[in-house]
Amino acid sequence: MLGADFNRRCPVSARQHGKLGKTLRRLLPWAGTVLLLGYLGWTTDLDAVGHALSEVSILAALAVALVGTLLTFLADSYCVGRVFSRFVLPVGFREALPIKATSYFLNILNYNAALVGMAFYLQASRKAPFWKSLGALFFLNLVDIHALCVLLGCGLVLNLGAEFLSAGELTVAWGAVAGGIGGFWLLVLTCRFDIRLPVISRVLRLDLLRPLAEARVADVLVLTGLRMLFLLLYIGSQYLFLRLFGVAVPALRLLVYMPLLTFIQIIPISVSGLGAPQLVMRHFYAPYVKSPAGGAEGVIDAFSTTSIFGFVMFRVLVAYLFLGEFSREVIERAGRAAENGETEPTSSPGAPHTSPPRPERTS
């Protein structure tokens, strides 16, 4: 009450406060990136990194990065086309390629810009409702979290008895599995069967979350399976890349390490998740370095730096090959929206459905 009264009496101060908050939200990830990368640079043994890089076959590294990027791009595009076809309008595989390619460029800015860009692209090319498209992508994001948790759970079961995580790390990992899978299905079933919950029910009726109410159990299972295959393609490319650097991490343990690293990467403390995963990689992967000339951490730093920037470079290259006629306009539009914290929807995102249909019960 007092805050609202102050905003009415002092609109200039309220606007300044809003601008200050927006500026801080923009600067904080950059500050986190500078601190994390600064610490990494300060603690990196450059001689060990140089030696590790000199031992790697450049052609083999380029081949792994290119093939891995291309396969994951194609798999990712297929999933995007499928989720649009299920919840928005029919989108074929070839039509999904430029949509996903556009998002690869925007993902350099941040992940939210990439999501907004894909929804803008479908709006520009097919006149699709913006918020409905964004809702489908948000649903796919939730499925990604679910798939990561299932994959992590499988990895933990397959590695039972292997002492490669501390007791605390193991507790966090199992907690992520239980919380992620349980929370996901609670959310899906609450929307699917229109369960009335105080406050939560109103939030779940927003246009952005409509796919949760329309999704069948079969949709969730199929999409989860597809996203797990997509994640396994990425894990496979990382496994080969680690081997090139002489880091002999068992394949089954990557089923645990990679989901945990992904969860760390999505914590919004730096731009594009830079810094934090590299520090954790030192902890996870250093014990598996075969011949740590100059130090195991130097080898891991060489791997992580080459892997991140190498795959980003090839993602941009592959995306460039598949850009569509609306890509440039969408990249500029979505980039501005992400920087300003705004979007340009065709309808209000906060408007509840006028007459939401009660879905039929499925087994």
C-alpha positions in Angstrom: 0.0 0.0 0.0 2.7 2.5 1.0 4.8 1.6 -2.1 1.9 2.0 -4.4 0.9 5.4 -2.8 4.5 6.6 -3.1 4.6 5.6 -6.8 1.4 7.6 -7.5 2.7 10.6 -5.6 6.2 10.4 -7.1 5.9 9.0 -10.6 9.4 10.4 -11.6 11.0 8.6 -8.6 9.1 5.4 -9.4 10.4 5.5 -13.0 13.9 6.2 -11.9 13.7 3.3 -9.5 12.4 1.0 -12.3 15.2 2.1 -14.6 17.8 1.5 -11.8 16.4 -2.0 -11.2 16.5 -2.8 -14.9 20.1 -1.5 -15.1 21.2 -3.6 -12.1 19.5 -6.7 -13.6 21.6 -6.2 -16.8 24.8 -5.5 -15.0 24.8 -8.3 -12.4 25.3 -11.1 -14.8 28.2 -9.2 -16.4 29.7 -8.5 -13.0 29.4 -12.2 -12.2 31.0 -13.1 -15.5 34.0 -10.8 -14.9 34.5 -12.1 -11.4 34.3 -15.8 -12.3 36.4 -15.5 -15.5 38.9 -13.3 -13.5 39.3 -15.9 -10.9 39.7 -18.6 -13.6 42.3 -16.5 -15.3 44.2 -15.8 -12.1 44.3 -19.5 -11.1 45.0 -21.0 -14.6 48.4 -22.4 -15.3 48.9 -21.0 -18.9 52.0 -23.3 -19.5 49.9 -26.4 -18.6 47.1 -25.2 -20.8 49.5 -24.6 -23.7 51.1 -28.0 -23.3 47.6 -29.7 -23.2 46.6 -27.9 -26.4 49.8 -28.9 -28.2 49.0 -32.5 -27.5 45.6 -32.4 -29.1 44.9 -33.3 -32.8 43.4 -30.1 -34.3 41.7 -32.0 -37.1 40.1 -34.5 -34.7 38.9 -31.7 -32.5 37.4 -29.8 -35.4 35.7 -33.0 -36.7 34.2 -33.8 -33.3 33.0 -30.2 -32.8 31.5 -29.9 -36.3 29.7 -33.3 -36.3 28.5 -33.0 -32.7 27.1 -29.5 -33.4 25.4 -30.5 -36.6 23.7 -33.6 -35.1 22.5 -31.7 -32.0 21.3 -28.8 -34.1 19.2 -31.2 -36.3 17.8 -33.0 -33.3 17.0 -29.8 -31.5 15.3 -28.4 -34.6 13.2 -31.6 -34.9 12.0 -31.2 -31.3 11.1 -27.5 -31.8 9.1 -28.4 -34.9 7.3 -31.1 -33.1 6.3 -29.0 -30.1 5.1 -26.2 -32.4 3.1 -28.7 -34.4 1.5 -30.1 -31.3 0.5 -26.8 -29.5 0.6 -24.0 -32.1 0.4 -25.0 -35.8 2.0 -27.5 -38.1 5.7 -26.9 -38.6 7.7 -29.2 -40.7 11.3 -30.2 -40.1 12.7 -28.0 -42.9 10.7 -25.0 -41.6 12.0 -25.6 -38.1 15.6 -25.3 -39.2 15.8 -21.5 -39.7 13.7 -21.0 -36.6 16.3 -22.9 -34.5 19.2 -21.4 -36.4 18.0 -17.9 -35.5 17.9 -18.8 -31.9 21.5 -20.0 -32.0 22.6 -16.4 -32.8 20.4 -15.0 -30.0 21.6 -17.5 -27.5 25.0 -15.7 -27.5 23.1 -12.8 -25.9 21.1 -14.9 -23.5 18.8 -17.9 -23.4 15.6 -15.8 -23.0 16.4 -13.9 -26.2 16.7 -17.2 -28.0 13.2 -18.3 -26.9 11.7 -14.9 -27.7 13.4 -15.0 -31.1 11.9 -18.4 -32.0 8.4 -17.1 -31.1 8.9 -13.9 -33.1 10.1 -15.9 -36.1 6.9 -18.1 -36.1 4.8 -15.0 -35.7 6.6 -13.2 -38.6 6.6 -16.2 -41.0 3.2 -17.8 -40.2 1.3 -15.2 -38.2 1.2 -17.5 -35.2 0.1 -16.1 -31.9 3.2 -14.9 -30.1 2.3 -16.0 -26.6 1.0 -19.3 -27.7 4.3 -20.0 -29.5 6.3 -18.8 -26.5 4.2 -21.0 -24.3 5.0 -24.1 -26.4 8.7 -23.3 -26.1 8.4 -22.8 -22.3 6.7 -26.2 -22.1 9.7 -27.7 -24.0 12.0 -26.0 -21.5 10.1 -27.7 -18.7 10.4 -31.0 -20.5 14.2 -30.4 -20.8 14.5 -30.1 -17.1 12.4 -33.2 -16.6 14.7 -35.1 -19.2 17.8 -33.9 -17.4 16.5 -35.1 -14.1 15.5 -38.5 -15.6 18.9 -38.8 -17.2 20.6 -37.8 -13.9 18.5 -40.4 -12.0 19.5 -43.1 -14.6 23.2 -42.1 -14.2 23.0 -42.3 -10.4 21.4 -45.8 -10.5 23.9 -47.1 -13.1 26.8 -45.8 -10.9 25.6 -47.2 -7.6 28.5 -48.2 -5.5 31.0 -46.0 -7.4 32.4 -43.4 -5.0 33.0 -40.5 -7.3 30.7 -38.0 -5.6 30.9 -36.7 -2.0 28.0 -37.4 0.4 26.9 -33.8 0.0 27.0 -33.9 -3.8 25.1 -37.2 -3.8 22.4 -35.7 -1.6 22.1 -32.7 -3.9 21.9 -34.9 -7.0 19.2 -37.2 -5.6 17.3 -34.1 -4.3 17.4 -32.6 -7.8 16.1 -35.8 -9.3 13.2 -36.1 -6.8 12.4 -32.4 -6.9 12.6 -32.0 -10.6 10.6 -35.1 -11.6 8.1 -34.8 -8.8 7.6 -31.0 -9.3 7.2 -31.4 -13.1 4.5 -34.1 -12.9 2.7 -32.2 -10.1 2.6 -29.2 -12.4 1.5 -31.1 -15.4 -1.2 -33.1 -13.6 -2.5 -29.9 -11.9 -3.0 -28.2 -15.2 -4.1 -31.4 -17.1 -6.9 -32.2 -14.6 -7.7 -28.6 -13.7 -7.0 -29.1 -10.0 -8.2 -26.1 -8.1 -5.4 -24.7 -5.9 -5.3 -21.3 -4.2 -3.4 -18.7 -6.2 -1.5 -21.3 -8.2 -4.6 -22.2 -10.3 -4.9 -18.6 -11.5 -1.2 -18.5 -12.4 -1.5 -21.7 -14.4 -4.4 -20.3 -16.5 -2.1 -17.7 -18.2 -1.7 -18.0 -21.9 2.0 -18.7 -21.5 1.2 -21.9 -19.6 -1.7 -23.2 -21.7 0.3 -26.1 -23.3 0.6 -27.6 -19.8 -3.2 -27.9 -19.8 -3.3 -29.3 -23.3 -0.5 -31.8 -23.0 -1.4 -35.4 -22.8 0.7 -37.9 -20.9 1.8 -39.4 -24.2 3.1 -35.9 -25.3 5.2 -35.7 -22.2 6.7 -39.1 -22.5 7.5 -38.8 -26.2 9.0 -35.3 -25.8 11.0 -36.5 -22.8 12.4 -39.4 -24.8 13.3 -37.1 -27.7 15.1 -34.6 -25.4 17.0 -37.4 -23.7 18.2 -38.6 -27.1 19.2 -35.0 -27.9 21.1 -34.8 -24.5 22.8 -38.1 -25.2 24.1 -36.7 -28.5 25.6 -33.8 -26.7 27.1 -36.0 -24.0 28.6 -38.2 -26.7 30.3 -35.3 -28.3 31.7 -34.1 -24.9 32.9 -37.7 -24.2 34.9 -37.7 -27.4 36.2 -34.2 -26.8 37.4 -35.2 -23.3 39.2 -38.2 -24.7 41.1 -36.0 -27.2 42.5 -34.1 -24.1 43.4 -37.4 -22.4 40.6 -37.1 -19.8 39.3 -40.6 -19.3 36.0 -40.0 -17.7 33.8 -43.2 -17.9 30.8 -42.7 -20.2 28.3 -43.7 -17.5 29.6 -41.1 -15.1 29.0 -38.4 -17.7 25.3 -39.2 -17.2 25.7 -37.7 -13.8 28.3 -35.0 -14.4 26.7 -33.4 -17.5 23.2 -32.9 -16.0 24.7 -31.4 -12.9 26.9 -29.1 -15.0 23.9 -28.0 -17.0 21.9 -27.1 -13.9 24.9 -25.1 -12.7 25.1 -23.4 -16.1 21.5 -22.2 -16.0 21.9 -20.4 -12.7 21.7 -16.7 -13.8 25.0 -15.5 -12.2 26.9 -14.9 -15.4 26.3 -14.2 -19.1 25.5 -17.4 -21.0 26.6 -19.4 -17.9 30.3 -18.7 -18.3 32.6 -19.3 -15.5 30.8 -21.4 -12.9 30.7 -24.7 -15.0 34.4 -24.3 -15.8 35.2 -24.2 -12.1 33.1 -27.3 -11.4 34.7 -29.1 -14.3 38.0 -28.8 -12.5 36.5 -30.6 -9.5 34.7 -33.3 -11.5 37.2 -34.1 -14.3 40.7 -33.5 -12.8 41.0 -36.9 -11.2 40.6 -38.5 -14.7 43.5 -36.8 -16.4 45.9 -39.5 -17.6 49.2 -37.5 -17.9 48.8 -34.2 -16.1 52.0 -32.5 -17.4 52.1 -29.3 -15.4 48.9 -30.1 -13.5 45.5 -31.7 -14.1 43.6 -28.5 -13.7 45.6 -27.0 -16.6 44.4 -29.8 -18.9 40.8 -29.3 -17.7 41.0 -25.6 -18.3 42.3 -26.3 -21.9 39.4 -28.7 -22.5 36.7 -26.4 -21.1 37.9 -23.3 -22.9 38.3 -25.1 -26.2 35.0 -26.9 -25.8 33.0 -23.9 -25.0 34.4 -21.5 -27.5 34.9 -24.1 -30.2 31.3 -25.4 -30.0 29.9 -21.8 -29.9 31.9 -21.0 -33.1 30.5 -24.1 -34.8 27.0 -23.4 -33.6 27.2 -20.0 -35.2 28.6 -21.5 -38.4 26.0 -24.2 -38.6 23.2 -21.7 -37.8 24.4 -19.3 -40.5 23.9 -22.1 -43.1 20.3 -22.5 -42.2 19.1 -18.9 -41.6 15.8 -17.9 -43.2 14.4 -14.8 -44.8 13.0 -13.5 -41.4 16.2 -14.2 -39.4 17.8 -10.8 -39.5 14.6 -8.9 -38.6 13.9 -11.4 -35.8 17.4 -11.3 -34.4 17.3 -7.4 -34.2 13.8 -7.4 -32.7 14.4 -10.1 -30.1 17.7 -8.7 -29.2 16.1 -5.3 -28.4 13.3 -7.0 -26.5 15.8 -9.0 -24.4 17.9 -6.0 -23.6 14.9 -3.9 -22.6 13.1 -6.7 -20.8 10.1 -6.3 -23.1 8.4 -8.2 -25.8 5.9 -7.3 -28.6 3.1 -9.8 -28.2 -0.1 -9.8 -30.2 -2.1 -10.4 -27.0 -1.7 -9.9 -23.3 0.4 -12.6 -21.7 -1.4 -12.2 -18.4 -4.9 -12.6 -19.7 -6.5 -15.9 -18.5 -8.3 -18.1 -21.0 -11.8 -16.8 -21.5 -13.3 -20.3 -21.4 -10.6 -22.9 -20.8 -11.8 -26.3 -21.9 -11.5 -29.0 -19.3 -9.3 -31.7 -20.9 -10.4 -35.3 -21.0 -8.7 -37.6 -18.5 -5.9 -39.7 -19.8 -4.2 -42.7 -18.3 
